[in-house]
Amino acid sequence: MTGGSSPRTIAHRPGPVARPVLACVAAVACALALATAACAQPGAAPRTDDCPYARYPAAVPTAALGEADPALPWFHAAGSLALADPGPDAFRNADDVASPRVVRPGTAAVDTAAYRAFRRRVMPLLERWGAEPRLGINPALVAALLVKESGLDPRAVSSQAALGYAQITFHADSDMRVITRADSLTGWMCPEVRGWRRDARFHAAPAPADSVRAWVARGELRPATEYLLDPRVAARAAAIWLRLLEATWTAPEWPGMYADSARQKLNHGAPLTEQQLLDVVVASYNAGYPEVWALVSRHGGDWKSHLSPETRDYVERIRHYTVLLQRRRTR
């Protein structure tokens, strides 16, 4: 595993604390040999030396053990839990009228077809990936995150130019490539991550949201050339990004940065509970882990009450959706 001199990474939707580092990371990623493939043309196969740790043993997260209570949101996959089918109308926003979350684009009508496509094409993959020891992320959590992020609209574009099912940004994609190449314990992800189809218009440099929206509308960004618009690959990317963010909060060395301090601040030195881990990782996916760490460092166990209204709602909704999407497995 590389040490602390490696480039700092930027979380999914960077806020004021993270933004000053973005240009530096992008420049380092393209200037150093460390990130050769990050600047390659989309569709180019990674060279064998682009993933030096691909064959190293993977770091295996500590999975939830024993009987997991389905009334609580779990971060790791648990053998006692299975995916539930609450129906598309169950997912509601936390506004005054509890408006539906999964809606047809441009309308307020529940998008049953999008939900059915998600259940048919993506949910079986989430269960398979949850059983993969190297990932081990609760499939209900990944599903909940996708519902909250995009409302299951594979063509969604946010005001921050986050794209697709998983609403991943240019910066988060760059992070995944840099981390999985430089970190020996997640290097097994590197060939897969670098093999995803990338369109240069989106990945060469950060683009304005209006431009990204126009490219999608005109069909210039499409699933055949951009992995973020392919629901199945985007869902896989979300699971991998969650796993990398988990390492930020639990690993003792880079990309882990907060492990010992987070345990002291949040759980008296003991490993974070499943719910504590879910909260810091999900908040990091939305707001950026430098901002989340700043709150944990300053406020300890009361950190969530100091989140922005957007991120507080984000964490609460994903916790709620996760519980909706999990049930006790029948024997």
Protein Blocks (a to p, Z undefined) as FASTA:
>chain_A
ZZfkbccdddfbdcfklmmmmmmmmmmmmmpmklmmmmmcehiacdfklmmmlmgccddd
dddehjddfkbccfbdcfkbccddebjklpccfbfkopafbdcehiabdcfklmmmmmmm
mmmmmmmmmmpmklopafklmmmmmmmmnoopakbccfkopgcjkopafklmmmmmmmmm
mpmklmmmmmmmmmpccdfklmmpccdfklmmmmmmnomacfklomklmmklmmmmmmmm
mmmmmmmmmpmbdfbfklmmmmmmmngopacdfklmmmmmmmmmmnopklmmmmmmmnmm
mlmmmpcfklmmmmmmmmmmmmmmpccddZZ
